[in-house]
């Protein structure tokens, strides 16, 4: 057995199932566990220093968001995202983040809004630079703040659960930001609408940027 994952420190008080999920998910994102790699719960449990139960739970959660594929009795392995999955993830993300903006702009404190605007400035700068990966990274950082500013525990949990799939399926996939880059000035409009707490306008602009309505 090749050891790929470091043991989890069980003394930190973190929720074990969440930590196992995050650890395996991160290994998929950074390529430690490559597409097609077979995932055996016994091996992963031994590497992480935990029982098989939280590993099985983590693999089930990863399967729900398409990072892992399972053929019962045959294999459990890291999936290979195709263009259809990436496109579906892109549409899902655009709608999800539009809803996040709508919620956050009615709930965010002035301090939180300032932080979001600072992050929005980075998105505008990256769009002007025309570098797709910079746009993706800056947008991800901004929407992490937007999500927290919703102050809605259920919504934050959903985004956190889906975040691994969004990162894996869209990071580095140029078509997700190709449309927005062609309309880079719309990022300035979005920034102004966020500053004005114009939830309707911000949601509409975001969806227009990504061509989803």
N, C-alpha and C positions, 0 to 999 in steps of 0.2 A: 504493500500500500504506500503510495506516494503521499507524504504529508504536505498539504497545501494550506491548511487553516490552523491558526494558533488557538490554543485552549482559551476558553472564556473564563474570566476571573469571576467566580461565583460569590465573592465577598462584597461586590459593589452594590448589591441590592437592586440591580436592574431586573425587570421582568424577563425571565429566562426565555420564554417563547419568542418575545419580541427581539431579544438580543440574538438568538439563533437565526431568526428570519433576516435581520439586518446583516449579520455576518455572512450568511450564504449569499444573500442578494448582492452585497458589496463585492464578493468574490466573482460573481457573474459580471458585474459592471466593469470591474478593472481587468477582466480577462484571466484572472487566476483559474476560474472555472470556465473553460472555453465552450463555445457552441458545440453540441454533440457529446460533451463529457457526460459519462454515466455517473449518476448520483446514488450511492448506496448508503442507506440510513445508518447501517452499522459502522461504516468507515467514517462518515461525517461525525457521528456521535463520539467515536473514539478520538478523533482529531480535536473536537471542541471540548471534550471532557464532560459530556452530558449524557443523559439517557437517550434512547431512541425516540421517545415520545415527543419531545419538543422539536426534534429534527423532522419527524413525520408531519407534524403540524405546520412547520415552516415550509416544507415542500408542497403541501396542499395549498397553502396561501400563495406561493410562488406560481403554482399551476394555474390558479384562478386568474392571474394577470398575465399569463402567457410566457413567463420566463422559463418555466419548466414544463416539459411534456411527459405524459405518463401513458404507457401501454401496459395494462395490468398483466402481471405475470411475465412480462418481457423486459421492460426497461423503464427507468426514470432517468431523464437526461436534460441537459440544458438545451433550450430550444434555439432555433436559428430564425430570427425575425425576417419575414419577407416583406415586400413592398405593401401588400394588402394590410398586414398587421400594422406596419408603420403608419399607413394612411388612416386606418381606423383609430390608432392611438392619437394621431394629430388632431382629428376631428373631436375626439373625446376631450383632449387637453384644452382645445380652444373653448369649447362650451364650459368645461369645468372652471377654467380661469376667468371666463366671463362672469360666471355666477359668483366666483370669489370676489371679483372687483365690486360687483353689485352689493354684496353683503358687507365687505370691508369699508366701503366709502360711507356707509351709514353708521358704522360701529367704531371705526378707528379713532383713537385719541389724536390730538394735534401732534404729539411727539411721534406717534406711529406714522401719521400721514407724512411728516417731514422725512422719516426714514424711507418710506415708499417713494417719495419724490426724488430723493437722492439716488435711489436705485434706478428710478426711471431715467434720470439724467445719464446714467451709465448705459442704459439700453439705447437711448438716442445717440450717444457717442459711438457705440458699437455699430449701430445701423448706418451711421454716416461713414464709418470706416469700411463698411461693406464686407465684413468677414463673418460668414455664417456661424462659425463656432462661437465667436465672441457674442453675437446676438443671442444665441441659445443660452450661453452661460449667464449673461447679464439678465435675460428674461427670467431664467430659473431663480436667480437670486432675488429679483424683485417680487416674484410671485410666492416665494417662501414667506416674505414679509406680509404680502397681501393676505395669504392664507391665515397666518397667525392673527392678523388684525380683524378677521371675521369674528373672533371670540366665540366661535361655535365648535364645541368639542367634537361633535359628530362629524362635521365637515372636515375639520383638521385631521381626524382619524382616517377618513376616506382618502384624503389627499396623501397623507403619509403612506397609506397602504399602496396606493397607485403609483407613488413617486418612483419606485424602483423601475417599474415597467416604462414609465414616461422617459426616464433617463436612458434606459437601455435601448428603447426603440427609436428615440428621436435625436439623441445627442450624436452629432456628426452626420445626420441625415439631411442633406442640403435642401430637398424639396420642402421641408417644414418651414424653413425661413426664406426660401427663394421668393415667394409671393410677398411677404412683408418687406424684404429688402428692395423689391421693385416699387414699393410704396413707402419708402423710408420716412417721408414727410409726415405720414400718418402717426408716427411715433411721437412727434411734437404735439399733434392734436390730442393723442391719448394722454400725454403728460399734462397738458392744460386741463383736460377734463378731470383727471385725477385731482389736480390742485383745486378745482372748483367743486369737488365732490359730486360731479355730474355722473351718477351711476348709470343712467340710461345711455348717455353718450359714450362713456368709457366702454361699456359692454358692447355697444354697437360697433365702435371703432375696432376693438380687439377682434371681433368676429369678422369684420370686413378685412382686416389685415390677413387673416388666415382663410378667407373665402368660405365661411360657413354660415352665411345668412346675414 
